[in-house]
Amino acid sequence: MAIRLDSSSLVTIYGGSGFVGRHVVQALARTGCRLRIAVRRPDLAGHLQPLGSVGQIHAVQANLRYPDSVDRAAAGADALVNLVGILYEGGKQRFDKVHELGAGSVARAAKSNGVSTLVHVSAIGADAKSPAHYARSKAAGEKAVMKAVPGATIVRPSVVFGPEDQFFNRFAALARMAPVLPLIGGGKTKFQPVYVGDVAKTVVAALQGRCKPGAIYEIGGPEIVTLRDIFKKVLHHSGRRRIFVPVPFWAARMEAFFLQMLPNPILTVDQVRLLEQDNLVSPMAYREKRTLKGLGIDPIPADAVIGEYLERFRARGEFAAMGG
């Protein structure tokens, strides 16, 4: 169900202070609607205030592991957007609690508060039969959402890139420190990187009713690239040269077993399992126009954006091109 995006409407965004959240908040603020940002630490969401006008953006406390707080954040809203997700488990942040139980809490809060417009951001690769716990928990979250709100819109992005991403930035940081880059599985895994601004446009389109109720939209960029291609892009834009070393999946899983014990692991066993499957928009989504193009959104290619924020990884940072 669509809502009117203007000063008369209130949208609650769960996880609005994160990487994707900042861009969704900015896109929605431009429509004039009022935004309630539901986050665990409202005191750390002050950076969102300049994205809107005075009083337009307000942060409240909510934790998906506590349904009562989720319900309070939904009260009086015209629409809900759930962006909460984690890339790896740590402490109390577990895939099942965040992706499945958390998503279910948001959907049930929508139902109990009479909010019929719900957008849930999941991920391409969500599959109940996947060997990766991340993908299984994403699929379970989608199921919980549809059970409570059958007319909800689910958005599945491929890997998301942008200035604060954990994709190109992470590989560029690795290239800055390591003399070789590991091509896990030979670097043949395919991706369809999508610009974070295009993800935000999709959320806005869903709230405006331009998506089919109860449908799953798969969004990817205009280019299909392999892991090897991605490393080449990173090296090109960061002005570095590195040797590529193919690493079989079994060897990568062994290495990841130890790396995942670090506080902020660069690789986990679950992530290696994800790399064993391509991360692409499905042919059926194209046929049914459940894509960016189907929504009339012209996707932005990675090369048009990543050079701007990978400059800092050059040997002399962003000033390397100036010479002297």
BELGI-V437450 format. One record per backbone hydrogen bond with DSSP energy under -0.5 kcal/mol. CO is the residue of the C=O (numbers start at 1). NH is the residue of the N-H. If there is no record, write none. Layout:
# BELGI-V437450
CO/NH  CO/NH
This chain:
# BELGI-V437450
3/5  4/6  6/9  6/34  9/34  10/78  10/79  11/13  11/36  12/14  12/81  13/15  13/16  13/38  14/83  15/18  18/22  19/23  20/24  21/25  22/26  23/27  24/28  25/29  26/30  28/31  28/32  28/33  29/32  34/11  35/37  35/58  36/13  36/38  37/39  37/60  38/15  39/62  41/44  42/45  45/48  46/49  48/51  49/52  53/56  53/57  56/35  58/37  60/39  63/66  66/69  66/70  67/71  68/72  69/73  70/74  71/74  71/75  72/75  74/77  78/117  79/12  80/119  81/14  81/83  82/121  90/93  92/94  93/90  94/98  95/99  95/100  96/100  96/101  97/102  98/103  100/104  101/105  102/106  103/107  104/108  105/109  106/110  107/111  108/112  109/113  110/115  111/114  114/116  116/118  117/80  118/120  118/153  119/82  119/121  120/122  120/155  123/126  127/130  132/136  133/137  134/138  135/127  135/139  136/140  137/141  138/142  139/143  140/144  141/145  142/146  143/147  144/148  145/149  149/152  151/214  152/214  153/120  154/156  154/217  155/122  155/157  156/219  157/124  159/194  161/196  162/165  167/171  168/172  169/173  170/174  171/175  172/176  173/177  174/178  179/243  181/183  181/245  182/184  183/186  183/247  184/187  185/188  187/228  189/227  190/279  191/225  192/221  194/161  195/198  195/199  196/200  197/201  198/202  199/203  200/204  201/205  202/206  203/207  204/208  205/210  206/209  207/3  212/215  215/154  215/217  216/218  217/156  217/219  218/220  219/158  223/225  225/191  226/230  227/231  228/232  229/233  230/234  231/235  232/236  233/237  234/238  235/239  235/240  236/239  243/181  245/183  247/185  247/186  248/252  249/253  250/254  251/255  252/256  253/257  254/258  255/258  255/259  256/260  258/261  259/262  262/265  268/272  269/273  270/274  271/275  272/276  273/276  274/277  278/280  279/192  282/286  283/287  284/288  285/290  286/289  289/291  290/218  291/295  292/295  292/297  293/296  296/298  297/299  301/304  302/305  302/306  305/308  305/309  306/309  306/310  307/311  310/313  311/314  314/317  316/319  317/320  319/322  319/323  320/323
